[in-house]
Amino acid sequence: MKFEVYADADSVAREAAAIIAAEARVAVAARGRFIMAVSGGRTPWVMLRALSEQDMPWDKVHVVQVDERVAPAGHADRNLTHLHDSLLKHAPLSVDHVHAMPVEAAGQEAAAAHYGMTLQALAGSPPVLDLVHLGLGPDGHTASLVPGDTVLEVTDADVAPTGVYQGRHRMTLTYPMLNRARRILWVVTGSEKVAMLRRLRDGDVSIPAGRVDRGQALLLADRAALGELTTEYKLGG
């Protein structure tokens, strides 16, 4: 896994947007489309707003979700709500190219399976995403792959529902889906991430984030997230 360090969260967000745009141009030139999966979080919303200002082949871009909370449409808890506000309001991305997880459907097992079929229609069988954006929680979770949840052991589905975490059931991409991605882009900011970022860097598979494949991974962090590890890396930007 490659690390890059930036002064603050906004600098990380802007660099992440530039990287996504570059990956999009390469993917479209090579395969005719760019399929990316995005996670939630404050810095990612800044990243998506910055992405709207990048040179992107928008008509060839498809956006899918890494995970989503089971909540009503338009609710502030929904990642889709913030995706709409951060990206769709500002970029010429067709709403038909944003593929929302069907968390409002009755029967989340069936809904997750349906989303898996959506991914196959977009990205082949088995589906391979061009880029997956991930964050890191203070408890070591990523996507909605949280400590102790049975979803961590799912190997026969690309999408699965989860138990309750922070008051909400969720839907998430699973390890098989994440680990097929052509590029993993980690965006990690904030001092509350210091302990888990160290464990992720060291390949600690006892935390959920540590089980994501490292071969095609790039991690962007701010100085706050790295803590004393900052001295080991040259500041980017």
N, C-alpha and C positions, 0 to 999 in steps of 0.2 A: 504494500500500500504506500502510495506517495503522499507526503504531507506538504501543505503550503500554509504559511501563517501570515495573517494580516493584522493591521493595527486594531480594528474594531469590527463590530458586527456588520455595519453598513458596507465597509470595504470588502468583507467576505461575500456579502450578497451581490455586490456589483461584479466581483470577479467570477462568482458562480454563474451569473447571467451571461457574461462574455464567453465562458467555457461552454455553456449549453448552446449558445448561438453558433459557436465554431463547430461543435459536434453535429448540430443540425445541418449545417451546410455540407459537411463531409458525408453524412448519411444520405442526404437527398441526391448528391452527386453519384453516390455508389449504388443506392437502392431505390431511389425515387420517392422516399418518404422518411420522416423522422418521427419515431414514437417514443415519447418520454412519459415517465411516471413521476408524479410529484407528491410529496408529503406536506403536512401542515406545519405551522409554527410561525412566530413573528418574523424571524429573519427570512424564511422562505417567502413570505408575502412581499417583503422588500425586494427579494431576488426576482420574483415574478413581475413586479412593477418595473424593475430595471430591464428585465427581459423584453418587455413590450417596446423598449426603445432601441433594441438591438436589430442588426441586419439579419432578419430571419426569413426563410422561405415559407411564410405563414400558410400558404395554400397547401403545403405538403406536410404540415405539422399535425400530429395527433397527440392529445394529452389524455392519459389515464391516471387513475388514482392509486397511490400506494396503499392507502387505508382511509377509512371513513368511520365516523361515529354514527350509530343508529339514532337519528334525530329527525324531526320534521324538515321539510324543504325550507330553505331560507333561514334556518336557525343558526345562531352565532356559533354553536358547537360544531357545525358542519364545515369540514375542510372545503367543500364545494362552494360554500357561501363566500369564503375568502378568496378562493381561486377566481370566482366571478369578479369580485371587487378589485382584485390586484391585477388580473391579466385580461379577462374578457372585455372589461370596460375600456381598455386602453390599446389593445392590439387587434389587428385585423385577422383574428383567428375565428373561423367559423364555429358557431355553437355546435354544429354537427360533428366537429372534430374533437369535442370534449366528451369523454366517455365516463359518465358518473357511475360510481358503484350504486347498485339498486338497494340501498339500505332502507328505503321506505316500503319495500315489498314484504308481504307476509311470508314467513318461512325463510329464514336466512340461509339455511343450508342450500336450498334450491336457488336462492338469489345469488349466492356465491358461485354455484356451479354455472349459472347463466352468465355471470361476469367472466368466468373462465372461458366460456365459449365466445364471448365478445372479443376477448384478447386473442383467441385463436383466429378469428376472422380478420383481425387487424394484423397480427404478427406471426402467423404461421402455426404449425402444429409439430412440436410444442412451440408456443409463442416465445419469441426472443425480442425483448425491448432494447431500443438503442441506448437509452440512458435512464437510470433510476436514481432519483434524488432521495437521500435518506438523511434523517436527523438522529440525534442520540439523546436519550433521556437520562436524567440523573440516576435512575435505577438500572441503567444499562439496556433499556428497551430501544428498539428501532422499529419503524412502521408501527403496527399494533402487535408486534411480537414481544410480549411482556413476560417477565419472570413468572414461572409457575403455571402459565396457561397451557392447556393441552394443544393449542395451535402450534406450539413450537415443534411438535413431533409430527406434524402433517407432512407426508411425503408423496401422497397420491393425488394432490390437487394443487392448482396454482393460486387459488383464492379460497379463503375459509373465514367463517365467522369466529368470533372470540367470545370469551366470557366477559363479565363486567370489569372494566378498568376505569378508574376515576369517574365512576357513576354512569358509564355508558357501555352497552354492548357495542362491538365494532366489527368491521369487515376488513380483511387485510390480505395483501399478497403474501405468499408463503416463501420459505427458503428456496424451494425448487425454482420458483419464478424469479426471485431476486438473483439467484446465482447463475442464471442463464444470460443475464443482461450483458450487453457489450461494454457498458461503462456504468460503474457505480460512482456517484458523486455525493460524498458526505459533506454536509454543511453543519458545523458544530460551533456554537457561540455561547458565551456566558460562563461565569466562574463556577456555577453549580455543576458543570460538566467535567471539572478537572479530574476527579478520581476515575470516572468511567472512561474518559478519553485516554488516560494512561493505560487502562486495561485493554481498551480497543486497540491501541497502538501496539501493545505487546501480544496481541493475538489470543486473548483470554476467552476461550470458548464457553466458559461458565456463565457469561453474560449473553443475552440474546444477540446483541449487536456483533459480538465476536464470532458468530457462526456465519456471517455473511462473507462470501468469497472475497478475497483480498487481491486477486490477480489483476483485475481491471479497475481497481478502486483508486480514486483520488479524494483526499480529505482536505477540506479548507476549514481552518479554525482561526479564531481571533486569539489575541494574547491572553484574554481573560480565561478562555477555556483550557489553554495549555498550562497556565500557572507557571511553576518553576521550570517546566519543560521548555518554555519559550527560548531559553538560552541555547538550546540544542539546534535551533532552526533559524535560518536567515529570514528576516521579515520581508514579505512580498509587497507588491504594490509599488 
